[in-house]
Amino acid sequence: MALATSRRPAPDPVAVLRAHRAAVNVLAFHTPSGALLSGDADGELKIWDLVKHRPVFSSRVHTPSAGVLGIGVSSALNNKIISQGRDGTVKCWQLTESSLSRQPILSVKSESYHFCKLAVARRCTTNDESHGAEDTRGAAGQILMAIAGNDTSKVEIWDITSGQRVQLLSPKDSSVGMCMSLHMIFQSGEGDQCTVVAGYEDGSMLMWDTRHPAAPLLQSKQHKEPVLSLVLDGPGLGGISGSADGQLTLFSFNSTEKVYTPKKKFEGQAGIGDIALRGDDKIFATSGWDHRVSIYDYRRRKPLAFLKYHKEIVNGVAFSEDKKWLASGSKDSTVALWSLYPPSEGTSKSVE
């Protein structure tokens, strides 16, 4: 489906999924099962059948006072998923036939109570590969996860396989405040090297090379307000960050030369709570406090459309790995399913 132009209005959602009774905080597509996962402010996690547009499973995985803050999926996890609550716990669950195990197979007590969503490491890809196409284990077989620590200016790296914390990343100066957003990738051909990028309360972004965790690789302050959301592109050479005042920054970085370069900035009036970059690095979506989902061309660095359905703040957005679907979740307790430029078989043309 084409996006909005001066002659064509923005599309409506293909389907609206209604079963949550609280704000939908986070979304993730689980590729092996073909299902959509959604977590809400009451601690409920739902698994959706995308053909019948209904939930096939629902479970309270975190307490109502904590809610579901984050969901982790990756090719290395396969039929396991991770849930994160604001109760200081991260849990790993077995997913079997569209249902979760009765008890988590692993629980991590991080003692951190914050709004920073976890990040599961992924492998760098080329622009024509899906972000989840390669195995995302380190050379030692680790499945790494980053979370904000008990000291909220620090980033903890955990191995999901063993349930052990393996690294602690600290900023040089704690005046950056709390860690608000995270993203991490394995660098191609570098074994256990991970690049971790964190957005902070004072508007700073810090980057670490986990082979040298004692100090950040680089630090740059491009936002005036907290960096609520960020994502890196497939090759791991750039990305997008969004802040509480609605500023959106597209950037590139050179980890060897320790250079961060802002490429384009968009100024908004409302906060950007989440960013999703499609697996082909062609388009990305942002969730806004203005109740809208905004769509941009990543390569050309220009806005494409503003999707209007939700009646409240949009908390989360996610693209499916097959690039056919975009899901958005809102404080209004609904999940909207959109079809935006589904790729044609055997083609890799740019967004027009």
Salt bridges, closest charged atoms under 4 A:
ASP40 OD2 - HIS20 ND1 2.84
GLU44 OE2 - ARG60 NE 3.75
ASP87 OD2 - HIS62 ND1 3.55
ASP151 OD2 - LYS154 NZ 3.97
GLU156 OE2 - ARG165 NH1 3.41
GLU190 OE1 - ARG211 NH1 3.58
ASP209 OD2 - ARG211 NH2 2.83
ASP280 OD2 - ARG278 NH2 2.82
ASP281 OD1 - HIS131 NE2 3.11
ASP290 OD2 - ARG292 NE 3.15
ASP332 OD2 - HIS310 ND1 3.34
GLU352 OE1 - ARG300 NH2 3.54
